[in-house]
Amino acid sequence: MNKLTFKPLTLDWWKDFEELFGEKGACQGCWCMYFRITNKEFNKHAGNGNKLAMKSMVKSGTMPGILAFQKGKAVGWCSFGPRSDFVSLKTSRFCKAIDDKPVWSIVCFFIHKSHRRQGISQQLLQAAVGYMKKQKVKIIEAYAISPKAGKKPSNVDAYVGPEAVYKKAGFKVVARRAEHRPIMRYLVED
């Protein structure tokens, strides 16, 4: 595998983000807005509306995630930020807060279809954790998918990241409200 480089999503990298997400906005016009707005807003703005909302957020200076580049081309994405930025986590039956500690949440991975199953998610996760450590984040939380033994998660389910990827990076299961959806945490040591 070729070496990856990572860049936080800013306007400088917006065109790369657009190219990676393509016409469909990664999945069904999401543009990585699914967790950031209510379900009603998401459905109303799917497609171009969500794209404009994401671009507006980036223009405002919010950094919603990082891009992975291989040979100068964006091949992957990981979205994260303060848990309070993700409206839909508050109402999710799997992802509701387990306590009132300040955490940053990892909510999404998107890997270009030509680069899947090459370990890019693992490298993106490590880069995301590194970025959050630089921001002095103490608790990083993720809402993984845990497929049945011997099965891989479908592409639709895999966007949150498989439990095995998080475990390999040092995350621990802290809650499991459904067998297939663990809440995992990484505690940053001082």
WODAGI-V372625 format. One record per run of one state. SS is the DSSP state (alpha for helix, beta for strand, coil for the rest). FROM is the first residue (numbers start at 1). LEN is the number of residues. Records with the same first field share a line. If there is no record, write none. Layout:
# WODAGI-V372625
SS = FROM-LEN + FROM-LEN
This chain:
# WODAGI-V372625
coil = 1-3 + 9-2 + 22-17 + 46-2 + 60-5 + 71-2 + 86-1 + 91-13 + 112-1 + 116-4 + 135-4 + 144-1 + 146-12 + 161-1 + 169-3 + 177-5 + 188-3
beta = 4-5 + 65-6 + 73-10 + 104-8 + 139-5 + 145-1 + 162-1 + 172-5 + 182-6
alpha = 11-11 + 39-7 + 48-12 + 83-3 + 87-4 + 113-3 + 120-15 + 158-3 + 163-6
